Amino acid sequence: MNYAQLLIPDFALIVCGFLVCRYTALNRTVWTQVESLVYYFLFPVLLFQSIVRSPLDLVAASGLIGAGVGTVLVGVALSYAIAWLPGVSTHDHASAAQVAFRFNSFIALAITERLAGAEGLLLIAVLIGVCVPLCNVAAVWPMARHSDRGFMKELVRNPLILATAGGLFANLAGFQIPVWAEPTVTRIGQASLALGLMAAGAGMQIGQLASARTVAAGVLTVRHLLMPLIAWGMVVAFRLNPLQATVLLAFSALPTASSCYVLAQRMGYNGPFVAGLITLSTLLGMVSLPFALSVLR
């Protein structure tokens, strides 16, 4: 499989956002409003739909869930530990730490469908449903901690966390999106992906990466090297079958979530810096995915 082909469309949208913002009348004033639309409406709808799409069989996938949660928790711990490195700014680290453990759900679904078909899609849906709330809470914590906003206040107001929690509850309760509403909800989700990536490109300032090289190198190393190695260890520890191992290794090597930029920007942190990290993560995914799925598998 050519993994680069799955990542090129995302990277192209980031570049489009950058060029449109810099060289047309659609400048930062326009994209600030786009960021709000994505953060408060489009992305929450996308997350809710992704989680309720397939029934979650938590018992059958308990081994995969344990390995996936373990991988994410170790990734969170490593990303938080970067703050202790010499010369690291706590402000830059607070916004960038999420890049190390969050993941692009759409790329996860696309890759898993090609690798493992419908059964693989069900397994990755379980991982998304369990790990997205965990990742969002871990992403909000350092930013709320280093600002004047309370952590619990940010959690109960965060639309991404509310959408994922609502999606999990609805899924376990047996709720399904009505057939007549599916086309509209699906198009909203597609719009959130495109606009979220373009907004990240519009806010990108590559030069800002040089001002926090240690943080940038640290979170990208965790995301694209250490996370796949951690997942490989979890495959062995939990004795996952070949299908579950494939799903977990693909999950561990994904590019980071494009909503990292929107979250950092809306919470008052350095959004352009995070946008640059998303761009580099998308490129590095072209290396980490073949590494995880070819070498480690």
PAKOL-27129 format. One record per residue (C-alpha): residue number from 1; residue in three letters; x, y, z. Coordinates in nm, 3 decimals. Example, Ala and Ser with C-alpha at 12.3 -4.5 7.8 and 13.67 -1.06 7.14 Angstrom:
// PAKOL-27129
+-----+---------+---------+---------+---------+
: num : residuo :    east :   north :      up :
+-----+---------+---------+---------+---------+
:   1 :     ALA :   1.230 :  -0.450 :   0.780 :
:   2 :     SER :   1.367 :  -0.106 :   0.714 :
+-----+---------+---------+---------+---------+
***
This chain:
// PAKOL-27129
+-----+---------+---------+---------+---------+
: num : residuo :    east :   north :      up :
+-----+---------+---------+---------+---------+
:   1 :     MET :   0.000 :   0.000 :   0.000 :
:   2 :     ASN :   0.118 :   0.353 :  -0.081 :
:   3 :     TYR :   0.063 :   0.526 :   0.254 :
:   4 :     ALA :   0.175 :   0.861 :   0.112 :
:   5 :     GLN :  -0.131 :   0.869 :  -0.112 :
:   6 :     LEU :  -0.352 :   0.872 :   0.198 :
:   7 :     LEU :  -0.168 :   1.170 :   0.347 :
:   8 :     ILE :  -0.109 :   1.389 :   0.040 :
:   9 :     PRO :  -0.472 :   1.521 :   0.030 :
:  10 :     ASP :  -0.446 :   1.644 :   0.391 :
:  11 :     PHE :  -0.110 :   1.806 :   0.327 :
:  12 :     ALA :  -0.244 :   1.969 :   0.009 :
:  13 :     LEU :  -0.534 :   2.126 :   0.201 :
:  14 :     ILE :  -0.292 :   2.272 :   0.456 :
:  15 :     VAL :  -0.087 :   2.425 :   0.173 :
:  16 :     CYS :  -0.405 :   2.563 :   0.010 :
:  17 :     GLY :  -0.507 :   2.733 :   0.334 :
:  18 :     PHE :  -0.161 :   2.888 :   0.366 :
:  19 :     LEU :  -0.161 :   3.022 :   0.008 :
:  20 :     VAL :  -0.520 :   3.152 :   0.019 :
:  21 :     CYS :  -0.459 :   3.339 :   0.344 :
:  22 :     ARG :  -0.127 :   3.491 :   0.230 :
:  23 :     TYR :  -0.202 :   3.582 :  -0.130 :
:  24 :     THR :  -0.576 :   3.656 :  -0.158 :
:  25 :     ALA :  -0.830 :   3.887 :   0.003 :
:  26 :     LEU :  -0.935 :   3.598 :   0.231 :
:  27 :     ASN :  -0.691 :   3.702 :   0.504 :
:  28 :     ARG :  -0.666 :   3.624 :   0.877 :
:  29 :     THR :  -0.988 :   3.813 :   0.954 :
:  30 :     VAL :  -1.184 :   3.560 :   0.747 :
:  31 :     TRP :  -1.001 :   3.255 :   0.882 :
:  32 :     THR :  -1.055 :   3.354 :   1.243 :
:  33 :     GLN :  -1.429 :   3.314 :   1.185 :
:  34 :     VAL :  -1.370 :   2.985 :   1.005 :
:  35 :     GLU :  -1.179 :   2.855 :   1.309 :
:  36 :     SER :  -1.477 :   2.934 :   1.534 :
:  37 :     LEU :  -1.718 :   2.760 :   1.296 :
:  38 :     VAL :  -1.499 :   2.446 :   1.286 :
:  39 :     TYR :  -1.437 :   2.438 :   1.661 :
:  40 :     TYR :  -1.789 :   2.503 :   1.787 :
:  41 :     PHE :  -2.001 :   2.328 :   1.523 :
:  42 :     LEU :  -1.838 :   2.131 :   1.239 :
:  43 :     PHE :  -1.582 :   1.927 :   1.435 :
:  44 :     PRO :  -1.822 :   1.831 :   1.717 :
:  45 :     VAL :  -2.071 :   1.698 :   1.461 :
:  46 :     LEU :  -1.793 :   1.500 :   1.292 :
:  47 :     LEU :  -1.677 :   1.343 :   1.620 :
:  48 :     PHE :  -2.030 :   1.252 :   1.727 :
:  49 :     GLN :  -2.103 :   1.087 :   1.391 :
:  50 :     SER :  -1.774 :   0.894 :   1.388 :
:  51 :     ILE :  -1.846 :   0.740 :   1.728 :
:  52 :     VAL :  -2.213 :   0.649 :   1.679 :
:  53 :     ARG :  -2.157 :   0.509 :   1.329 :
:  54 :     SER :  -2.072 :   0.153 :   1.445 :
:  55 :     PRO :  -2.188 :  -0.035 :   1.758 :
:  56 :     LEU :  -1.913 :  -0.068 :   2.018 :
:  57 :     ASP :  -1.848 :  -0.422 :   2.141 :
:  58 :     LEU :  -1.634 :  -0.335 :   2.442 :
:  59 :     VAL :  -1.610 :  -0.692 :   2.572 :
:  60 :     ALA :  -1.487 :  -0.851 :   2.248 :
:  61 :     ALA :  -1.230 :  -0.575 :   2.198 :
:  62 :     SER :  -1.116 :  -0.552 :   2.561 :
:  63 :     GLY :  -0.756 :  -0.653 :   2.479 :
:  64 :     LEU :  -0.730 :  -0.397 :   2.201 :
:  65 :     ILE :  -0.887 :  -0.131 :   2.423 :
:  66 :     GLY :  -0.637 :  -0.200 :   2.700 :
:  67 :     ALA :  -0.345 :  -0.185 :   2.456 :
:  68 :     GLY :  -0.476 :   0.131 :   2.291 :
:  69 :     VAL :  -0.539 :   0.313 :   2.619 :
:  70 :     GLY :  -0.199 :   0.200 :   2.746 :
:  71 :     THR :  -0.030 :   0.335 :   2.432 :
:  72 :     VAL :  -0.206 :   0.670 :   2.465 :
:  73 :     LEU :  -0.132 :   0.704 :   2.838 :
:  74 :     VAL :   0.239 :   0.636 :   2.788 :
:  75 :     GLY :   0.238 :   0.886 :   2.502 :
:  76 :     VAL :   0.070 :   1.147 :   2.724 :
:  77 :     ALA :   0.328 :   1.087 :   2.999 :
:  78 :     LEU :   0.618 :   1.124 :   2.755 :
:  79 :     SER :   0.472 :   1.441 :   2.604 :
:  80 :     TYR :   0.424 :   1.596 :   2.948 :
:  81 :     ALA :   0.784 :   1.500 :   3.040 :
:  82 :     ILE :   0.915 :   1.719 :   2.756 :
:  83 :     ALA :   0.838 :   2.019 :   2.977 :
:  84 :     TRP :   1.130 :   1.914 :   3.202 :
:  85 :     LEU :   1.389 :   1.939 :   2.924 :
:  86 :     PRO :   1.634 :   2.233 :   2.952 :
:  87 :     GLY :   1.523 :   2.555 :   2.787 :
:  88 :     VAL :   1.163 :   2.449 :   2.721 :
:  89 :     SER :   0.900 :   2.722 :   2.749 :
:  90 :     THR :   0.599 :   2.604 :   2.951 :
:  91 :     HIS :   0.372 :   2.818 :   2.731 :
:  92 :     ASP :   0.494 :   2.659 :   2.406 :
:  93 :     HIS :   0.486 :   2.314 :   2.562 :
:  94 :     ALA :   0.129 :   2.353 :   2.690 :
:  95 :     SER :  -0.007 :   2.408 :   2.340 :
:  96 :     ALA :   0.223 :   2.159 :   2.163 :
:  97 :     ALA :   0.202 :   1.861 :   2.401 :
:  98 :     GLN :  -0.125 :   1.744 :   2.242 :
:  99 :     VAL :   0.050 :   1.692 :   1.907 :
: 100 :     ALA :   0.237 :   1.394 :   2.055 :
: 101 :     PHE :  -0.067 :   1.181 :   2.140 :
: 102 :     ARG :  -0.370 :   1.305 :   1.943 :
: 103 :     PHE :  -0.445 :   1.145 :   1.606 :
: 104 :     ASN :  -0.625 :   1.209 :   1.278 :
: 105 :     SER :  -0.945 :   1.004 :   1.296 :
: 106 :     PHE :  -1.027 :   1.031 :   0.925 :
: 107 :     ILE :  -0.689 :   0.898 :   0.818 :
: 108 :     ALA :  -0.731 :   0.622 :   1.078 :
: 109 :     LEU :  -1.063 :   0.518 :   0.923 :
: 110 :     ALA :  -0.929 :   0.534 :   0.566 :
: 111 :     ILE :  -0.617 :   0.329 :   0.638 :
: 112 :     THR :  -0.797 :   0.067 :   0.845 :
: 113 :     GLU :  -1.065 :   0.016 :   0.582 :
: 114 :     ARG :  -0.797 :  -0.056 :   0.320 :
: 115 :     LEU :  -0.597 :  -0.281 :   0.552 :
: 116 :     ALA :  -0.867 :  -0.480 :   0.725 :
: 117 :     GLY :  -1.208 :  -0.409 :   0.573 :
: 118 :     ALA :  -1.529 :  -0.389 :   0.774 :
: 119 :     GLU :  -1.395 :  -0.583 :   1.072 :
: 120 :     GLY :  -1.098 :  -0.350 :   1.098 :
: 121 :     LEU :  -1.330 :  -0.047 :   1.077 :
: 122 :     LEU :  -1.527 :  -0.174 :   1.375 :
: 123 :     LEU :  -1.206 :  -0.215 :   1.578 :
: 124 :     ILE :  -1.074 :   0.130 :   1.493 :
: 125 :     ALA :  -1.417 :   0.277 :   1.580 :
: 126 :     VAL :  -1.378 :   0.124 :   1.927 :
: 127 :     LEU :  -1.033 :   0.282 :   1.966 :
: 128 :     ILE :  -1.159 :   0.620 :   1.845 :
: 129 :     GLY :  -1.457 :   0.609 :   2.080 :
: 130 :     VAL :  -1.245 :   0.524 :   2.384 :
: 131 :     CYS :  -0.929 :   0.727 :   2.312 :
: 132 :     VAL :  -1.068 :   1.054 :   2.172 :
: 133 :     PRO :  -1.218 :   1.166 :   2.508 :
: 134 :     LEU :  -0.897 :   1.062 :   2.686 :
: 135 :     CYS :  -0.681 :   1.254 :   2.437 :
: 136 :     ASN :  -0.900 :   1.564 :   2.453 :
: 137 :     VAL :  -0.888 :   1.575 :   2.833 :
: 138 :     ALA :  -0.510 :   1.531 :   2.825 :
: 139 :     ALA :  -0.483 :   1.808 :   2.562 :
: 140 :     VAL :  -0.686 :   2.058 :   2.764 :
: 141 :     TRP :  -0.509 :   1.993 :   3.096 :
: 142 :     PRO :  -0.171 :   2.166 :   3.034 :
: 143 :     MET :  -0.331 :   2.463 :   2.858 :
: 144 :     ALA :  -0.588 :   2.518 :   3.132 :
: 145 :     ARG :  -0.322 :   2.468 :   3.398 :
: 146 :     HIS :  -0.092 :   2.738 :   3.256 :
: 147 :     SER :  -0.365 :   2.993 :   3.196 :
: 148 :     ASP :  -0.622 :   3.170 :   3.410 :
: 149 :     ARG :  -0.893 :   2.924 :   3.300 :
: 150 :     GLY :  -0.997 :   2.645 :   3.536 :
: 151 :     PHE :  -0.949 :   2.288 :   3.415 :
: 152 :     MET :  -1.301 :   2.166 :   3.496 :
: 153 :     LYS :  -1.450 :   2.481 :   3.348 :
: 154 :     GLU :  -1.266 :   2.416 :   3.023 :
: 155 :     LEU :  -1.376 :   2.051 :   3.019 :
: 156 :     VAL :  -1.746 :   2.123 :   3.057 :
: 157 :     ARG :  -1.727 :   2.399 :   2.795 :
: 158 :     ASN :  -1.508 :   2.216 :   2.543 :
: 159 :     PRO :  -1.728 :   2.122 :   2.243 :
: 160 :     LEU :  -1.492 :   1.843 :   2.131 :
: 161 :     ILE :  -1.510 :   1.669 :   2.469 :
: 162 :     LEU :  -1.886 :   1.718 :   2.492 :
: 163 :     ALA :  -1.932 :   1.573 :   2.142 :
: 164 :     THR :  -1.719 :   1.264 :   2.208 :
: 165 :     ALA :  -1.876 :   1.199 :   2.547 :
: 166 :     GLY :  -2.222 :   1.240 :   2.395 :
: 167 :     GLY :  -2.127 :   1.008 :   2.109 :
: 168 :     LEU :  -2.010 :   0.736 :   2.347 :
: 169 :     PHE :  -2.325 :   0.761 :   2.557 :
: 170 :     ALA :  -2.546 :   0.756 :   2.246 :
: 171 :     ASN :  -2.360 :   0.457 :   2.102 :
: 172 :     LEU :  -2.385 :   0.250 :   2.418 :
: 173 :     ALA :  -2.754 :   0.345 :   2.445 :
: 174 :     GLY :  -2.814 :   0.211 :   2.093 :
: 175 :     PHE :  -2.886 :   0.546 :   1.928 :
: 176 :     GLN :  -2.842 :   0.568 :   1.550 :
: 177 :     ILE :  -2.851 :   0.882 :   1.335 :
: 178 :     PRO :  -3.178 :   0.868 :   1.133 :
: 179 :     VAL :  -3.134 :   0.766 :   0.771 :
: 180 :     TRP :  -3.287 :   1.091 :   0.645 :
: 181 :     ALA :  -3.029 :   1.294 :   0.844 :
: 182 :     GLU :  -2.718 :   1.095 :   0.746 :
: 183 :     PRO :  -2.640 :   1.280 :   0.419 :
: 184 :     THR :  -2.650 :   1.619 :   0.593 :
: 185 :     VAL :  -2.442 :   1.503 :   0.889 :
: 186 :     THR :  -2.189 :   1.338 :   0.658 :
: 187 :     ARG :  -2.145 :   1.656 :   0.455 :
: 188 :     ILE :  -2.094 :   1.858 :   0.771 :
: 189 :     GLY :  -1.821 :   1.612 :   0.874 :
: 190 :     GLN :  -1.653 :   1.640 :   0.533 :
: 191 :     ALA :  -1.663 :   2.020 :   0.557 :
: 192 :     SER :  -1.503 :   2.011 :   0.902 :
: 193 :     LEU :  -1.210 :   1.807 :   0.773 :
: 194 :     ALA :  -1.141 :   2.036 :   0.477 :
: 195 :     LEU :  -1.191 :   2.364 :   0.661 :
: 196 :     GLY :  -1.002 :   2.246 :   0.970 :
: 197 :     LEU :  -0.694 :   2.159 :   0.763 :
: 198 :     MET :  -0.716 :   2.481 :   0.560 :
: 199 :     ALA :  -0.752 :   2.684 :   0.881 :
: 200 :     ALA :  -0.436 :   2.519 :   1.012 :
: 201 :     GLY :  -0.256 :   2.621 :   0.693 :
: 202 :     ALA :  -0.392 :   2.974 :   0.710 :
: 203 :     GLY :  -0.256 :   3.015 :   1.062 :
: 204 :     MET :   0.079 :   2.852 :   0.990 :
: 205 :     GLN :   0.404 :   3.038 :   1.043 :
: 206 :     ILE :   0.691 :   2.795 :   0.979 :
: 207 :     GLY :   0.942 :   3.043 :   1.122 :
: 208 :     GLN :   0.790 :   3.001 :   1.467 :
: 209 :     LEU :   0.905 :   2.638 :   1.480 :
: 210 :     ALA :   1.265 :   2.759 :   1.506 :
: 211 :     SER :   1.183 :   2.946 :   1.828 :
: 212 :     ALA :   1.092 :   2.623 :   2.009 :
: 213 :     ARG :   1.303 :   2.353 :   1.843 :
: 214 :     THR :   1.326 :   2.135 :   2.153 :
: 215 :     VAL :   0.950 :   2.121 :   2.201 :
: 216 :     ALA :   0.890 :   2.060 :   1.829 :
: 217 :     ALA :   1.149 :   1.783 :   1.809 :
: 218 :     GLY :   1.024 :   1.625 :   2.132 :
: 219 :     VAL :   0.653 :   1.602 :   2.046 :
: 220 :     LEU :   0.720 :   1.483 :   1.690 :
: 221 :     THR :   0.963 :   1.218 :   1.812 :
: 222 :     VAL :   0.702 :   1.088 :   2.056 :
: 223 :     ARG :   0.428 :   1.096 :   1.790 :
: 224 :     HIS :   0.615 :   0.929 :   1.504 :
: 225 :     LEU :   0.885 :   0.712 :   1.663 :
: 226 :     LEU :   0.808 :   0.630 :   2.025 :
: 227 :     MET :   0.432 :   0.578 :   1.991 :
: 228 :     PRO :   0.472 :   0.300 :   1.728 :
: 229 :     LEU :   0.739 :   0.133 :   1.946 :
: 230 :     ILE :   0.511 :   0.159 :   2.250 :
: 231 :     ALA :   0.224 :   0.007 :   2.050 :
: 232 :     TRP :   0.448 :  -0.281 :   1.940 :
: 233 :     GLY :   0.524 :  -0.348 :   2.307 :
: 234 :     MET :   0.151 :  -0.341 :   2.387 :
: 235 :     VAL :   0.082 :  -0.592 :   2.107 :
: 236 :     VAL :   0.324 :  -0.832 :   2.274 :
: 237 :     ALA :   0.207 :  -0.761 :   2.629 :
: 238 :     PHE :  -0.166 :  -0.804 :   2.547 :
: 239 :     ARG :  -0.106 :  -1.089 :   2.299 :
: 240 :     LEU :  -0.322 :  -0.928 :   2.033 :
: 241 :     ASN :  -0.424 :  -1.130 :   1.729 :
: 242 :     PRO :  -0.287 :  -1.024 :   1.386 :
: 243 :     LEU :  -0.590 :  -0.809 :   1.297 :
: 244 :     GLN :  -0.588 :  -0.625 :   1.630 :
: 245 :     ALA :  -0.211 :  -0.580 :   1.607 :
: 246 :     THR :  -0.244 :  -0.425 :   1.261 :
: 247 :     VAL :  -0.514 :  -0.184 :   1.380 :
: 248 :     LEU :  -0.316 :  -0.077 :   1.687 :
: 249 :     LEU :   0.009 :  -0.024 :   1.495 :
: 250 :     ALA :  -0.170 :   0.186 :   1.231 :
: 251 :     PHE :  -0.339 :   0.383 :   1.510 :
: 252 :     SER :  -0.006 :   0.453 :   1.681 :
: 253 :     ALA :   0.168 :   0.593 :   1.370 :
: 254 :     LEU :  -0.100 :   0.836 :   1.249 :
: 255 :     PRO :  -0.035 :   1.206 :   1.191 :
: 256 :     THR :  -0.163 :   1.426 :   1.469 :
: 257 :     ALA :  -0.517 :   1.568 :   1.472 :
: 258 :     SER :  -0.577 :   1.882 :   1.266 :
: 259 :     SER :  -0.801 :   2.010 :   1.547 :
: 260 :     CYS :  -0.488 :   2.058 :   1.761 :
: 261 :     TYR :  -0.449 :   2.396 :   1.593 :
: 262 :     VAL :  -0.811 :   2.498 :   1.650 :
: 263 :     LEU :  -0.799 :   2.398 :   2.018 :
: 264 :     ALA :  -0.471 :   2.586 :   2.083 :
: 265 :     GLN :  -0.593 :   2.895 :   1.899 :
: 266 :     ARG :  -0.931 :   2.908 :   2.075 :
: 267 :     MET :  -0.768 :   2.868 :   2.417 :
: 268 :     GLY :  -0.538 :   3.165 :   2.356 :
: 269 :     TYR :  -0.213 :   2.982 :   2.278 :
: 270 :     ASN :   0.031 :   2.993 :   1.985 :
: 271 :     GLY :  -0.187 :   2.853 :   1.708 :
: 272 :     PRO :   0.061 :   2.919 :   1.422 :
: 273 :     PHE :   0.328 :   2.717 :   1.605 :
: 274 :     VAL :   0.090 :   2.423 :   1.644 :
: 275 :     ALA :  -0.018 :   2.457 :   1.279 :
: 276 :     GLY :   0.345 :   2.417 :   1.174 :
: 277 :     LEU :   0.370 :   2.103 :   1.388 :
: 278 :     ILE :   0.058 :   1.960 :   1.222 :
: 279 :     THR :   0.215 :   2.017 :   0.880 :
: 280 :     LEU :   0.537 :   1.841 :   0.980 :
: 281 :     SER :   0.340 :   1.560 :   1.145 :
: 282 :     THR :   0.145 :   1.501 :   0.824 :
: 283 :     LEU :   0.474 :   1.470 :   0.633 :
: 284 :     LEU :   0.632 :   1.246 :   0.898 :
: 285 :     GLY :   0.327 :   1.020 :   0.887 :
: 286 :     MET :   0.446 :   0.914 :   0.541 :
: 287 :     VAL :   0.746 :   0.762 :   0.719 :
: 288 :     SER :   0.598 :   0.640 :   1.048 :
: 289 :     LEU :   0.307 :   0.451 :   0.891 :
: 290 :     PRO :   0.529 :   0.234 :   0.668 :
: 291 :     PHE :   0.764 :   0.189 :   0.965 :
: 292 :     ALA :   0.484 :   0.063 :   1.191 :
: 293 :     LEU :   0.295 :  -0.143 :   0.934 :
: 294 :     SER :   0.592 :  -0.288 :   0.746 :
: 295 :     VAL :   0.885 :  -0.306 :   0.988 :
: 296 :     LEU :   0.716 :  -0.353 :   1.326 :
: 297 :     ARG :   0.427 :  -0.563 :   1.199 :
+-----+---------+---------+---------+---------+
***
